[in-house]
Every structure is written in structure tokens, then in C-alpha cells.
């Protein structure tokens, strides 16, 4: 399974959420609403989730193992950095 497309929508409001991402796998399957969040130890991704009755959140879709999670996260952060670098160049 390969990540074949990453689309990022930056969030303009101040806060911990920096962007919302859609990731396409093998040009056949897409997962929307992955979030890029600024945490205490830097950026991380949060998979799409739904609020449950008790107020807890449960992931709707998520990788089964850490290797797959890292591949998805690396693809997302690579595109996010390109977007950030492009914005910096445009602002100069």
C-alpha cells in the first residue's frame, strides 16, 4: 500500500490544530479529516474520530501498526513542510 496523494488545508485560526489532511492510498482509497496538531513535543497527526456518548473520542480509521502510521505521518509532514516552505518564499 502506497500513499499516492496528500492534500492539505491549512487552518487559519490560532490554536493547536494547524491543518486538515486527506490522504489517498494506491489511487483507490482516501481518508479525510486527518488533523495536524501542535503538541508539547512538536507536530503530530490525529486520525479521524467521532465523539461517543460518554464524551470520549474514538478513531474512525487508523493504521494497525506503527510502521504504517509512520509512513502516513512522514508523507503528511513532507507535504506540510513543502507547503510551509512555499508560503515563506511567497511572503518574501
PyMOL Python script that loads the backbone (N, CA, C, O; Angstrom):
from pymol import cmd

cmd.read_pdbstr("""\
ATOM      1  N   UNK A   1       0.846  -1.173   0.000  1.00  0.00           N
ATOM      2  CA  UNK A   1       0.000   0.000   0.000  1.00  0.00           C
ATOM      3  C   UNK A   1       0.897   1.244   0.000  1.00  0.00           C
ATOM      4  O   UNK A   1       1.791   1.382   0.835  1.00  0.00           O
ATOM      5  N   UNK A   2       0.641   2.129  -0.939  1.00  0.00           N
ATOM      6  CA  UNK A   2       1.443   3.348  -1.066  1.00  0.00           C
ATOM      7  C   UNK A   2       0.559   4.584  -0.902  1.00  0.00           C
ATOM      8  O   UNK A   2      -0.597   4.594  -1.325  1.00  0.00           O
ATOM      9  N   UNK A   3       1.112   5.614  -0.288  1.00  0.00           N
ATOM     10  CA  UNK A   3       0.443   6.912  -0.241  1.00  0.00           C
ATOM     11  C   UNK A   3       0.661   7.545  -1.607  1.00  0.00           C
ATOM     12  O   UNK A   3       1.798   7.802  -2.000  1.00  0.00           O
ATOM     13  N   UNK A   4      -0.432   7.799  -2.336  1.00  0.00           N
ATOM     14  CA  UNK A   4      -0.297   8.335  -3.693  1.00  0.00           C
ATOM     15  C   UNK A   4      -0.704   9.801  -3.795  1.00  0.00           C
ATOM     16  O   UNK A   4      -0.436  10.436  -4.815  1.00  0.00           O
ATOM     17  N   UNK A   5      -1.345  10.358  -2.762  1.00  0.00           N
ATOM     18  CA  UNK A   5      -1.695  11.776  -2.790  1.00  0.00           C
ATOM     19  C   UNK A   5      -1.937  12.260  -1.369  1.00  0.00           C
ATOM     20  O   UNK A   5      -2.505  11.545  -0.544  1.00  0.00           O
ATOM     21  N   UNK A   6      -1.501  13.476  -1.098  1.00  0.00           N
ATOM     22  CA  UNK A   6      -1.738  14.123   0.190  1.00  0.00           C
ATOM     23  C   UNK A   6      -2.234  15.525  -0.107  1.00  0.00           C
ATOM     24  O   UNK A   6      -1.553  16.298  -0.781  1.00  0.00           O
ATOM     25  N   UNK A   7      -3.414  15.856   0.391  1.00  0.00           N
ATOM     26  CA  UNK A   7      -3.975  17.202   0.213  1.00  0.00           C
ATOM     27  C   UNK A   7      -4.152  17.840   1.576  1.00  0.00           C
ATOM     28  O   UNK A   7      -4.748  17.263   2.486  1.00  0.00           O
ATOM     29  N   UNK A   8      -3.613  19.054   1.694  1.00  0.00           N
ATOM     30  CA  UNK A   8      -3.584  19.743   2.986  1.00  0.00           C
ATOM     31  C   UNK A   8      -4.357  21.045   2.899  1.00  0.00           C
ATOM     32  O   UNK A   8      -4.178  21.825   1.963  1.00  0.00           O
ATOM     33  N   UNK A   9      -5.219  21.276   3.882  1.00  0.00           N
ATOM     34  CA  UNK A   9      -5.913  22.557   4.037  1.00  0.00           C
ATOM     35  C   UNK A   9      -5.452  23.151   5.367  1.00  0.00           C
ATOM     36  O   UNK A   9      -5.789  22.654   6.441  1.00  0.00           O
ATOM     37  N   UNK A  10      -4.670  24.230   5.263  1.00  0.00           N
ATOM     38  CA  UNK A  10      -4.197  24.877   6.488  1.00  0.00           C
ATOM     39  C   UNK A  10      -5.360  25.540   7.213  1.00  0.00           C
ATOM     40  O   UNK A  10      -6.296  26.043   6.591  1.00  0.00           O
ATOM     41  N   UNK A  11      -5.285  25.531   8.534  1.00  0.00           N
ATOM     42  CA  UNK A  11      -6.287  26.183   9.370  1.00  0.00           C
ATOM     43  C   UNK A  11      -5.756  27.565   9.710  1.00  0.00           C
ATOM     44  O   UNK A  11      -4.640  27.691  10.215  1.00  0.00           O
ATOM     45  N   UNK A  12      -6.539  28.605   9.440  1.00  0.00           N
ATOM     46  CA  UNK A  12      -6.060  29.970   9.641  1.00  0.00           C
ATOM     47  C   UNK A  12      -6.224  30.455  11.079  1.00  0.00           C
ATOM     48  O   UNK A  12      -5.518  31.369  11.505  1.00  0.00           O
ATOM     49  N   UNK A  13      -7.125  29.868  11.816  1.00  0.00           N
ATOM     50  CA  UNK A  13      -7.366  30.317  13.188  1.00  0.00           C
ATOM     51  C   UNK A  13      -6.194  29.935  14.086  1.00  0.00           C
ATOM     52  O   UNK A  13      -5.549  28.908  13.875  1.00  0.00           O
ATOM     53  N   UNK A  14      -5.928  30.761  15.077  1.00  0.00           N
ATOM     54  CA  UNK A  14      -4.892  30.437  16.055  1.00  0.00           C
ATOM     55  C   UNK A  14      -5.354  29.238  16.869  1.00  0.00           C
ATOM     56  O   UNK A  14      -6.548  29.056  17.105  1.00  0.00           O
ATOM     57  N   UNK A  15      -4.423  28.448  17.282  1.00  0.00           N
ATOM     58  CA  UNK A  15      -4.752  27.277  18.080  1.00  0.00           C
ATOM     59  C   UNK A  15      -3.798  26.147  17.776  1.00  0.00           C
ATOM     60  O   UNK A  15      -2.831  26.314  17.033  1.00  0.00           O
ATOM     61  N   UNK A  16      -4.077  25.000  18.355  1.00  0.00           N
ATOM     62  CA  UNK A  16      -3.179  23.856  18.221  1.00  0.00           C
ATOM     63  C   UNK A  16      -3.346  23.121  16.900  1.00  0.00           C
ATOM     64  O   UNK A  16      -2.388  22.526  16.407  1.00  0.00           O
ATOM     65  N   UNK A  17      -4.548  23.149  16.312  1.00  0.00           N
ATOM     66  CA  UNK A  17      -4.744  22.462  15.041  1.00  0.00           C
ATOM     67  C   UNK A  17      -4.182  23.325  13.922  1.00  0.00           C
ATOM     68  O   UNK A  17      -4.580  24.479  13.765  1.00  0.00           O
ATOM     69  N   UNK A  18      -3.254  22.768  13.141  1.00  0.00           N
ATOM     70  CA  UNK A  18      -2.564  23.512  12.091  1.00  0.00           C
ATOM     71  C   UNK A  18      -3.132  23.252  10.704  1.00  0.00           C
ATOM     72  O   UNK A  18      -3.099  24.138   9.850  1.00  0.00           O
ATOM     73  N   UNK A  19      -3.658  22.035  10.462  1.00  0.00           N
ATOM     74  CA  UNK A  19      -4.163  21.708   9.127  1.00  0.00           C
ATOM     75  C   UNK A  19      -5.050  20.472   9.197  1.00  0.00           C
ATOM     76  O   UNK A  19      -5.012  19.697  10.152  1.00  0.00           O
ATOM     77  N   UNK A  20      -5.852  20.323   8.141  1.00  0.00           N
ATOM     78  CA  UNK A  20      -6.682  19.136   7.954  1.00  0.00           C
ATOM     79  C   UNK A  20      -6.238  18.494   6.648  1.00  0.00           C
ATOM     80  O   UNK A  20      -6.045  19.179   5.644  1.00  0.00           O
ATOM     81  N   UNK A  21      -6.076  17.174   6.667  1.00  0.00           N
ATOM     82  CA  UNK A  21      -5.434  16.459   5.573  1.00  0.00           C
ATOM     83  C   UNK A  21      -6.324  15.344   5.038  1.00  0.00           C
ATOM     84  O   UNK A  21      -7.061  14.702   5.785  1.00  0.00           O
ATOM     85  N   UNK A  22      -6.239  15.129   3.722  1.00  0.00           N
ATOM     86  CA  UNK A  22      -6.818  13.952   3.082  1.00  0.00           C
ATOM     87  C   UNK A  22      -5.669  13.167   2.453  1.00  0.00           C
ATOM     88  O   UNK A  22      -4.821  13.738   1.767  1.00  0.00           O
ATOM     89  N   UNK A  23      -5.645  11.861   2.689  1.00  0.00           N
ATOM     90  CA  UNK A  23      -4.589  11.002   2.166  1.00  0.00           C
ATOM     91  C   UNK A  23      -5.215   9.934   1.276  1.00  0.00           C
ATOM     92  O   UNK A  23      -6.168   9.262   1.672  1.00  0.00           O
ATOM     93  N   UNK A  24      -4.664   9.783   0.058  1.00  0.00           N
ATOM     94  CA  UNK A  24      -5.125   8.762  -0.876  1.00  0.00           C
ATOM     95  C   UNK A  24      -4.102   7.631  -0.913  1.00  0.00           C
ATOM     96  O   UNK A  24      -2.895   7.868  -0.946  1.00  0.00           O
ATOM     97  N   UNK A  25      -4.602   6.404  -0.906  1.00  0.00           N
ATOM     98  CA  UNK A  25      -3.772   5.206  -0.953  1.00  0.00           C
ATOM     99  C   UNK A  25      -3.997   4.490  -2.276  1.00  0.00           C
ATOM    100  O   UNK A  25      -5.136   4.239  -2.670  1.00  0.00           O
ATOM    101  N   UNK A  26      -2.902   4.164  -2.962  1.00  0.00           N
ATOM    102  CA  UNK A  26      -2.939   3.392  -4.210  1.00  0.00           C
ATOM    103  C   UNK A  26      -3.902   3.967  -5.248  1.00  0.00           C
ATOM    104  O   UNK A  26      -4.452   3.217  -6.054  1.00  0.00           O
ATOM    105  N   UNK A  27      -4.112   5.262  -5.241  1.00  0.00           N
ATOM    106  CA  UNK A  27      -5.045   5.925  -6.162  1.00  0.00           C
ATOM    107  C   UNK A  27      -6.442   5.300  -6.116  1.00  0.00           C
ATOM    108  O   UNK A  27      -7.196   5.393  -7.085  1.00  0.00           O
ATOM    109  N   UNK A  28      -6.789   4.659  -4.981  1.00  0.00           N
ATOM    110  CA  UNK A  28      -8.066   3.942  -4.899  1.00  0.00           C
ATOM    111  C   UNK A  28      -8.870   4.200  -3.638  1.00  0.00           C
ATOM    112  O   UNK A  28     -10.084   3.996  -3.633  1.00  0.00           O
ATOM    113  N   UNK A  29      -8.220   4.646  -2.565  1.00  0.00           N
ATOM    114  CA  UNK A  29      -8.919   4.769  -1.288  1.00  0.00           C
ATOM    115  C   UNK A  29      -8.437   6.033  -0.599  1.00  0.00           C
ATOM    116  O   UNK A  29      -7.235   6.294  -0.551  1.00  0.00           O
ATOM    117  N   UNK A  30      -9.369   6.826  -0.061  1.00  0.00           N
ATOM    118  CA  UNK A  30      -8.992   8.088   0.575  1.00  0.00           C
ATOM    119  C   UNK A  30      -9.504   8.137   2.015  1.00  0.00           C
ATOM    120  O   UNK A  30     -10.587   7.641   2.323  1.00  0.00           O
ATOM    121  N   UNK A  31      -8.708   8.740   2.879  1.00  0.00           N
ATOM    122  CA  UNK A  31      -9.100   9.004   4.262  1.00  0.00           C
ATOM    123  C   UNK A  31      -9.064  10.518   4.451  1.00  0.00           C
ATOM    124  O   UNK A  31      -8.020  11.147   4.278  1.00  0.00           O
ATOM    125  N   UNK A  32     -10.206  11.095   4.807  1.00  0.00           N
ATOM    126  CA  UNK A  32     -10.328  12.537   5.034  1.00  0.00           C
ATOM    127  C   UNK A  32     -10.222  12.843   6.529  1.00  0.00           C
ATOM    128  O   UNK A  32     -10.318  11.954   7.375  1.00  0.00           O
ATOM    129  N   UNK A  33     -10.022  14.111   6.822  1.00  0.00           N
ATOM    130  CA  UNK A  33     -10.088  14.656   8.181  1.00  0.00           C
ATOM    131  C   UNK A  33      -9.007  14.153   9.134  1.00  0.00           C
ATOM    132  O   UNK A  33      -9.247  14.013  10.333  1.00  0.00           O
ATOM    133  N   UNK A  34      -7.816  13.883   8.599  1.00  0.00           N
ATOM    134  CA  UNK A  34      -6.660  13.657   9.461  1.00  0.00           C
ATOM    135  C   UNK A  34      -6.178  15.052   9.864  1.00  0.00           C
ATOM    136  O   UNK A  34      -6.076  15.943   9.020  1.00  0.00           O
ATOM    137  N   UNK A  35      -5.887  15.237  11.132  1.00  0.00           N
ATOM    138  CA  UNK A  35      -5.507  16.566  11.613  1.00  0.00           C
ATOM    139  C   UNK A  35      -4.018  16.623  11.952  1.00  0.00           C
ATOM    140  O   UNK A  35      -3.446  15.674  12.488  1.00  0.00           O
ATOM    141  N   UNK A  36      -3.411  17.760  11.624  1.00  0.00           N
ATOM    142  CA  UNK A  36      -2.044  18.048  12.071  1.00  0.00           C
ATOM    143  C   UNK A  36      -2.189  18.961  13.283  1.00  0.00           C
ATOM    144  O   UNK A  36      -2.782  20.036  13.201  1.00  0.00           O
ATOM    145  N   UNK A  37      -1.639  18.515  14.402  1.00  0.00           N
ATOM    146  CA  UNK A  37      -1.799  19.232  15.671  1.00  0.00           C
ATOM    147  C   UNK A  37      -0.431  19.540  16.258  1.00  0.00           C
ATOM    148  O   UNK A  37       0.487  18.721  16.206  1.00  0.00           O
ATOM    149  N   UNK A  38      -0.316  20.752  16.821  1.00  0.00           N
ATOM    150  CA  UNK A  38       0.904  21.158  17.525  1.00  0.00           C
ATOM    151  C   UNK A  38       0.785  20.708  18.968  1.00  0.00           C
ATOM    152  O   UNK A  38      -0.067  21.193  19.713  1.00  0.00           O
ATOM    153  N   UNK A  39       1.650  19.770  19.362  1.00  0.00           N
ATOM    154  CA  UNK A  39       1.650  19.266  20.737  1.00  0.00           C
ATOM    155  C   UNK A  39       2.839  19.797  21.502  1.00  0.00           C
ATOM    156  O   UNK A  39       3.612  20.600  20.980  1.00  0.00           O
ATOM    157  N   UNK A  40       2.989  19.361  22.721  1.00  0.00           N
ATOM    158  CA  UNK A  40       4.108  19.804  23.564  1.00  0.00           C
ATOM    159  C   UNK A  40       5.456  19.381  22.985  1.00  0.00           C
ATOM    160  O   UNK A  40       6.463  20.060  23.189  1.00  0.00           O
ATOM    161  N   UNK A  41       5.475  18.254  22.260  1.00  0.00           N
ATOM    162  CA  UNK A  41       6.729  17.745  21.694  1.00  0.00           C
ATOM    163  C   UNK A  41       6.804  17.939  20.193  1.00  0.00           C
ATOM    164  O   UNK A  41       7.559  17.233  19.524  1.00  0.00           O
ATOM    165  N   UNK A  42       6.044  18.873  19.645  1.00  0.00           N
ATOM    166  CA  UNK A  42       6.062  19.129  18.208  1.00  0.00           C
ATOM    167  C   UNK A  42       4.784  18.662  17.535  1.00  0.00           C
ATOM    168  O   UNK A  42       3.790  18.353  18.192  1.00  0.00           O
ATOM    169  N   UNK A  43       4.831  18.618  16.208  1.00  0.00           N
ATOM    170  CA  UNK A  43       3.651  18.246  15.431  1.00  0.00           C
ATOM    171  C   UNK A  43       3.376  16.745  15.509  1.00  0.00           C
ATOM    172  O   UNK A  43       4.296  15.932  15.600  1.00  0.00           O
ATOM    173  N   UNK A  44       2.086  16.397  15.471  1.00  0.00           N
ATOM    174  CA  UNK A  44       1.681  15.010  15.349  1.00  0.00           C
ATOM    175  C   UNK A  44       0.385  14.954  14.559  1.00  0.00           C
ATOM    176  O   UNK A  44      -0.287  15.970  14.382  1.00  0.00           O
ATOM    177  N   UNK A  45       0.031  13.754  14.079  1.00  0.00           N
ATOM    178  CA  UNK A  45      -1.221  13.606  13.353  1.00  0.00           C
ATOM    179  C   UNK A  45      -2.245  12.926  14.258  1.00  0.00           C
ATOM    180  O   UNK A  45      -1.909  12.085  15.092  1.00  0.00           O
ATOM    181  N   UNK A  46      -3.498  13.314  14.069  1.00  0.00           N
ATOM    182  CA  UNK A  46      -4.626  12.680  14.755  1.00  0.00           C
ATOM    183  C   UNK A  46      -5.557  12.143  13.679  1.00  0.00           C
ATOM    184  O   UNK A  46      -6.000  12.879  12.798  1.00  0.00           O
ATOM    185  N   UNK A  47      -5.842  10.872  13.762  1.00  0.00           N
ATOM    186  CA  UNK A  47      -6.703  10.235  12.775  1.00  0.00           C
ATOM    187  C   UNK A  47      -8.145  10.705  12.956  1.00  0.00           C
ATOM    188  O   UNK A  47      -8.506  11.194  14.027  1.00  0.00           O
ATOM    189  N   UNK A  48      -8.978  10.560  11.909  1.00  0.00           N
ATOM    190  CA  UNK A  48     -10.374  10.992  12.025  1.00  0.00           C
ATOM    191  C   UNK A  48     -11.069  10.243  13.157  1.00  0.00           C
ATOM    192  O   UNK A  48     -10.877   9.040  13.332  1.00  0.00           O
ATOM    193  N   UNK A  49     -11.879  10.973  13.921  1.00  0.00           N
ATOM    194  CA  UNK A  49     -12.534  10.353  15.073  1.00  0.00           C
ATOM    195  C   UNK A  49     -13.971  10.860  15.199  1.00  0.00           C
ATOM    196  O   UNK A  49     -14.373  11.836  14.567  1.00  0.00           O
ATOM    197  N   UNK A  50     -14.711  10.165  16.029  1.00  0.00           N
ATOM    198  CA  UNK A  50     -16.107  10.512  16.287  1.00  0.00           C
ATOM    199  C   UNK A  50     -16.317  10.548  17.790  1.00  0.00           C
ATOM    200  O   UNK A  50     -15.776   9.715  18.518  1.00  0.00           O
ATOM    201  N   UNK A  51     -17.110  11.521  18.261  1.00  0.00           N
ATOM    202  CA  UNK A  51     -17.402  11.627  19.681  1.00  0.00           C
ATOM    203  C   UNK A  51     -18.425  10.565  20.058  1.00  0.00           C
ATOM    204  O   UNK A  51     -19.467  10.425  19.418  1.00  0.00           O
ATOM    205  N   UNK A  52     -18.105   9.821  21.110  1.00  0.00           N
ATOM    206  CA  UNK A  52     -19.002   8.769  21.584  1.00  0.00           C
ATOM    207  C   UNK A  52     -19.920   9.339  22.668  1.00  0.00           C
ATOM    208  O   UNK A  52     -19.719  10.464  23.127  1.00  0.00           O
ATOM    209  N   UNK A  53     -20.896   8.584  23.061  1.00  0.00           N
ATOM    210  CA  UNK A  53     -21.892   9.037  24.037  1.00  0.00           C
ATOM    211  C   UNK A  53     -21.320   9.513  25.348  1.00  0.00           C
ATOM    212  O   UNK A  53     -21.860  10.443  25.947  1.00  0.00           O
ATOM    213  N   UNK A  54     -20.236   8.902  25.821  1.00  0.00           N
ATOM    214  CA  UNK A  54     -19.652   9.261  27.118  1.00  0.00           C
ATOM    215  C   UNK A  54     -18.755  10.486  27.037  1.00  0.00           C
ATOM    216  O   UNK A  54     -18.189  10.907  28.046  1.00  0.00           O
ATOM    217  N   UNK A  55     -18.618  11.071  25.835  1.00  0.00           N
ATOM    218  CA  UNK A  55     -17.738  12.220  25.655  1.00  0.00           C
ATOM    219  C   UNK A  55     -16.350  11.840  25.190  1.00  0.00           C
ATOM    220  O   UNK A  55     -15.529  12.713  24.906  1.00  0.00           O
ATOM    221  N   UNK A  56     -16.075  10.542  25.109  1.00  0.00           N
ATOM    222  CA  UNK A  56     -14.789  10.077  24.594  1.00  0.00           C
ATOM    223  C   UNK A  56     -14.787  10.151  23.073  1.00  0.00           C
ATOM    224  O   UNK A  56     -15.840  10.148  22.437  1.00  0.00           O
ATOM    225  N   UNK A  57     -13.593  10.217  22.503  1.00  0.00           N
ATOM    226  CA  UNK A  57     -13.459  10.187  21.049  1.00  0.00           C
ATOM    227  C   UNK A  57     -12.873   8.842  20.647  1.00  0.00           C
ATOM    228  O   UNK A  57     -11.987   8.316  21.321  1.00  0.00           O
ATOM    229  N   UNK A  58     -13.368   8.291  19.552  1.00  0.00           N
ATOM    230  CA  UNK A  58     -12.882   7.011  19.042  1.00  0.00           C
ATOM    231  C   UNK A  58     -12.503   7.178  17.572  1.00  0.00           C
ATOM    232  O   UNK A  58     -13.271   7.738  16.790  1.00  0.00           O
ATOM    233  N   UNK A  59     -11.316   6.692  17.197  1.00  0.00           N
ATOM    234  CA  UNK A  59     -10.872   6.786  15.806  1.00  0.00           C
ATOM    235  C   UNK A  59     -11.829   6.028  14.891  1.00  0.00           C
ATOM    236  O   UNK A  59     -12.276   4.926  15.210  1.00  0.00           O
ATOM    237  N   UNK A  60     -12.132   6.638  13.753  1.00  0.00           N
ATOM    238  CA  UNK A  60     -12.968   6.005  12.731  1.00  0.00           C
ATOM    239  C   UNK A  60     -12.089   5.125  11.839  1.00  0.00           C
ATOM    240  O   UNK A  60     -12.471   4.011  11.479  1.00  0.00           O
ATOM    241  N   UNK A  61     -10.920   5.633  11.493  1.00  0.00           N
ATOM    242  CA  UNK A  61      -9.959   4.904  10.663  1.00  0.00           C
ATOM    243  C   UNK A  61      -8.582   5.153  11.247  1.00  0.00           C
ATOM    244  O   UNK A  61      -8.265   6.267  11.662  1.00  0.00           O
ATOM    245  N   UNK A  62      -7.761   4.106  11.277  1.00  0.00           N
ATOM    246  CA  UNK A  62      -6.419   4.279  11.816  1.00  0.00           C
ATOM    247  C   UNK A  62      -5.521   3.139  11.358  1.00  0.00           C
ATOM    248  O   UNK A  62      -6.008   2.053  11.046  1.00  0.00           O
ATOM    249  N   UNK A  63      -4.198   3.382  11.314  1.00  0.00           N
ATOM    250  CA  UNK A  63      -3.268   2.314  10.949  1.00  0.00           C
ATOM    251  C   UNK A  63      -3.238   1.248  12.052  1.00  0.00           C
ATOM    252  O   UNK A  63      -3.445   1.545  13.228  1.00  0.00           O
ATOM    253  N   UNK A  64      -2.980   0.026  11.651  1.00  0.00           N
ATOM    254  CA  UNK A  64      -2.935  -1.085  12.595  1.00  0.00           C
ATOM    255  C   UNK A  64      -1.586  -1.171  13.313  1.00  0.00           C
ATOM    256  O   UNK A  64      -1.515  -1.643  14.448  1.00  0.00           O
ATOM    257  N   UNK A  65      -0.519  -0.718  12.653  1.00  0.00           N
ATOM    258  CA  UNK A  65       0.790  -0.832  13.292  1.00  0.00           C
ATOM    259  C   UNK A  65       1.582   0.471  13.149  1.00  0.00           C
ATOM    260  O   UNK A  65       1.228   1.349  12.362  1.00  0.00           O
ATOM    261  N   UNK A  66       2.655   0.572  13.925  1.00  0.00           N
ATOM    262  CA  UNK A  66       3.423   1.822  13.966  1.00  0.00           C
ATOM    263  C   UNK A  66       4.192   2.076  12.675  1.00  0.00           C
ATOM    264  O   UNK A  66       4.435   3.232  12.328  1.00  0.00           O
ATOM    265  N   UNK A  67       4.578   1.032  11.961  1.00  0.00           N
ATOM    266  CA  UNK A  67       5.296   1.227  10.697  1.00  0.00           C
ATOM    267  C   UNK A  67       4.400   1.946   9.696  1.00  0.00           C
ATOM    268  O   UNK A  67       4.829   2.894   9.039  1.00  0.00           O
ATOM    269  N   UNK A  68       3.166   1.495   9.585  1.00  0.00           N
ATOM    270  CA  UNK A  68       2.223   2.133   8.661  1.00  0.00           C
ATOM    271  C   UNK A  68       1.907   3.545   9.117  1.00  0.00           C
ATOM    272  O   UNK A  68       1.833   4.459   8.295  1.00  0.00           O
ATOM    273  N   UNK A  69       1.722   3.735  10.405  1.00  0.00           N
ATOM    274  CA  UNK A  69       1.453   5.075  10.937  1.00  0.00           C
ATOM    275  C   UNK A  69       2.605   6.020  10.603  1.00  0.00           C
ATOM    276  O   UNK A  69       2.372   7.165  10.216  1.00  0.00           O
ATOM    277  N   UNK A  70       3.829   5.556  10.748  1.00  0.00           N
ATOM    278  CA  UNK A  70       4.992   6.393  10.449  1.00  0.00           C
ATOM    279  C   UNK A  70       5.071   6.732   8.967  1.00  0.00           C
ATOM    280  O   UNK A  70       5.424   7.858   8.616  1.00  0.00           O
ATOM    281  N   UNK A  71       4.746   5.773   8.076  1.00  0.00           N
ATOM    282  CA  UNK A  71       4.757   6.050   6.636  1.00  0.00           C
ATOM    283  C   UNK A  71       3.724   7.125   6.297  1.00  0.00           C
ATOM    284  O   UNK A  71       4.009   8.034   5.519  1.00  0.00           O
ATOM    285  N   UNK A  72       2.537   7.025   6.873  1.00  0.00           N
ATOM    286  CA  UNK A  72       1.492   8.031   6.625  1.00  0.00           C
ATOM    287  C   UNK A  72       1.939   9.382   7.182  1.00  0.00           C
ATOM    288  O   UNK A  72       1.842  10.403   6.502  1.00  0.00           O
ATOM    289  N   UNK A  73       2.423   9.381   8.408  1.00  0.00           N
ATOM    290  CA  UNK A  73       2.856  10.626   9.051  1.00  0.00           C
ATOM    291  C   UNK A  73       3.994  11.278   8.269  1.00  0.00           C
ATOM    292  O   UNK A  73       3.993  12.495   8.086  1.00  0.00           O
ATOM    293  N   UNK A  74       4.964  10.490   7.805  1.00  0.00           N
ATOM    294  CA  UNK A  74       6.087  11.041   7.037  1.00  0.00           C
ATOM    295  C   UNK A  74       5.607  11.686   5.735  1.00  0.00           C
ATOM    296  O   UNK A  74       6.090  12.753   5.356  1.00  0.00           O
ATOM    297  N   UNK A  75       4.652  11.038   5.049  1.00  0.00           N
ATOM    298  CA  UNK A  75       4.114  11.596   3.801  1.00  0.00           C
ATOM    299  C   UNK A  75       3.382  12.906   4.072  1.00  0.00           C
ATOM    300  O   UNK A  75       3.518  13.864   3.311  1.00  0.00           O
ATOM    301  N   UNK A  76       2.610  12.949   5.149  1.00  0.00           N
ATOM    302  CA  UNK A  76       1.861  14.163   5.503  1.00  0.00           C
ATOM    303  C   UNK A  76       2.826  15.288   5.865  1.00  0.00           C
ATOM    304  O   UNK A  76       2.692  16.400   5.356  1.00  0.00           O
ATOM    305  N   UNK A  77       3.791  15.016   6.731  1.00  0.00           N
ATOM    306  CA  UNK A  77       4.724  16.059   7.158  1.00  0.00           C
ATOM    307  C   UNK A  77       5.583  16.552   6.006  1.00  0.00           C
ATOM    308  O   UNK A  77       5.932  17.732   5.962  1.00  0.00           O
ATOM    309  N   UNK A  78       5.929  15.683   5.082  1.00  0.00           N
ATOM    310  CA  UNK A  78       6.703  16.096   3.904  1.00  0.00           C
ATOM    311  C   UNK A  78       5.923  17.131   3.087  1.00  0.00           C
ATOM    312  O   UNK A  78       6.473  18.162   2.700  1.00  0.00           O
ATOM    313  N   UNK A  79       4.656  16.856   2.831  1.00  0.00           N
ATOM    314  CA  UNK A  79       3.816  17.812   2.083  1.00  0.00           C
ATOM    315  C   UNK A  79       3.588  19.086   2.881  1.00  0.00           C
ATOM    316  O   UNK A  79       3.586  20.181   2.318  1.00  0.00           O
ATOM    317  N   UNK A  80       3.396  18.952   4.185  1.00  0.00           N
ATOM    318  CA  UNK A  80       3.171  20.117   5.049  1.00  0.00           C
ATOM    319  C   UNK A  80       4.395  21.036   5.024  1.00  0.00           C
ATOM    320  O   UNK A  80       4.251  22.257   4.954  1.00  0.00           O
ATOM    321  N   UNK A  81       5.588  20.460   5.081  1.00  0.00           N
ATOM    322  CA  UNK A  81       6.820  21.259   5.034  1.00  0.00           C
ATOM    323  C   UNK A  81       6.967  21.952   3.685  1.00  0.00           C
ATOM    324  O   UNK A  81       7.360  23.117   3.628  1.00  0.00           O
ATOM    325  N   UNK A  82       6.653  21.240   2.586  1.00  0.00           N
ATOM    326  CA  UNK A  82       6.706  21.863   1.261  1.00  0.00           C
ATOM    327  C   UNK A  82       5.767  23.059   1.199  1.00  0.00           C
ATOM    328  O   UNK A  82       6.122  24.110   0.665  1.00  0.00           O
ATOM    329  N   UNK A  83       4.569  22.894   1.748  1.00  0.00           N
ATOM    330  CA  UNK A  83       3.574  23.967   1.744  1.00  0.00           C
ATOM    331  C   UNK A  83       4.071  25.146   2.580  1.00  0.00           C
ATOM    332  O   UNK A  83       3.936  26.298   2.170  1.00  0.00           O
ATOM    333  N   UNK A  84       4.633  24.865   3.728  1.00  0.00           N
ATOM    334  CA  UNK A  84       5.151  25.927   4.603  1.00  0.00           C
ATOM    335  C   UNK A  84       6.324  26.651   3.957  1.00  0.00           C
ATOM    336  O   UNK A  84       6.416  27.877   4.020  1.00  0.00           O
ATOM    337  N   UNK A  85       7.229  25.881   3.329  1.00  0.00           N
ATOM    338  CA  UNK A  85       8.371  26.496   2.638  1.00  0.00           C
ATOM    339  C   UNK A  85       7.898  27.376   1.494  1.00  0.00           C
ATOM    340  O   UNK A  85       8.437  28.463   1.287  1.00  0.00           O
ATOM    341  N   UNK A  86       6.900  26.924   0.752  1.00  0.00           N
ATOM    342  CA  UNK A  86       6.346  27.675  -0.369  1.00  0.00           C
ATOM    343  C   UNK A  86       5.721  28.992   0.126  1.00  0.00           C
ATOM    344  O   UNK A  86       5.881  30.036  -0.507  1.00  0.00           O
ATOM    345  N   UNK A  87       5.018  28.931   1.248  1.00  0.00           N
ATOM    346  CA  UNK A  87       4.402  30.135   1.804  1.00  0.00           C
ATOM    347  C   UNK A  87       5.459  31.144   2.241  1.00  0.00           C
ATOM    348  O   UNK A  87       5.294  32.348   2.045  1.00  0.00           O
ATOM    349  N   UNK A  88       6.552  30.647   2.837  1.00  0.00           N
ATOM    350  CA  UNK A  88       7.626  31.536   3.268  1.00  0.00           C
ATOM    351  C   UNK A  88       8.262  32.227   2.061  1.00  0.00           C
ATOM    352  O   UNK A  88       8.564  33.419   2.121  1.00  0.00           O
ATOM    353  N   UNK A  89       8.467  31.488   0.970  1.00  0.00           N
ATOM    354  CA  UNK A  89       9.051  32.046  -0.232  1.00  0.00           C
ATOM    355  C   UNK A  89       8.111  33.104  -0.841  1.00  0.00           C
ATOM    356  O   UNK A  89       8.569  34.145  -1.311  1.00  0.00           O
ATOM    357  N   UNK A  90       6.802  32.832  -0.830  1.00  0.00           N
ATOM    358  CA  UNK A  90       5.830  33.774  -1.360  1.00  0.00           C
ATOM    359  C   UNK A  90       5.748  35.060  -0.544  1.00  0.00           C
ATOM    360  O   UNK A  90       5.430  36.121  -1.082  1.00  0.00           O
ATOM    361  N   UNK A  91       6.035  34.966   0.761  1.00  0.00           N
ATOM    362  CA  UNK A  91       5.939  36.137   1.636  1.00  0.00           C
ATOM    363  C   UNK A  91       7.195  36.995   1.610  1.00  0.00           C
ATOM    364  O   UNK A  91       7.215  38.067   2.214  1.00  0.00           O
ATOM    365  N   UNK A  92       8.238  36.553   0.927  1.00  0.00           N
ATOM    366  CA  UNK A  92       9.478  37.346   0.893  1.00  0.00           C
ATOM    367  C   UNK A  92       9.508  38.280  -0.274  1.00  0.00           C
ATOM    368  O   UNK A  92      10.478  39.017  -0.450  1.00  0.00           O
TER     369      UNK A  92
END
""", "prot")
cmd.dss("prot")
cmd.show_as("cartoon", "prot")
cmd.util.cbc("prot")
cmd.orient("prot")
